[in-house]
Amino acid sequence: MALSPDGRTFAIGSGKGDIHLWDRVTGVHKTALIGRTDGIFSVSFSPDGRTIASASGDSTR
């Protein structure tokens, strides 16, 4: 799980390879980022909050 630099959004990586973005204040699900084929080990926001990096066992970049 990672919190965005502005504190408004948190990202959670799933065991299925998706990253889900949630509004921290309201708890509303914003979107899902789909593309990995294996579980997500970790997620991180860039300092400006515009990019999310993830680590997975699926050997993709």
Secondary structure, DSSP 8 states (H G I E B T S, - for coil): -EE-TTSSEEEEE-TTS-EEEEETTT--EEEEE---SS-EEEEEE-TTSS-EEEEESS---
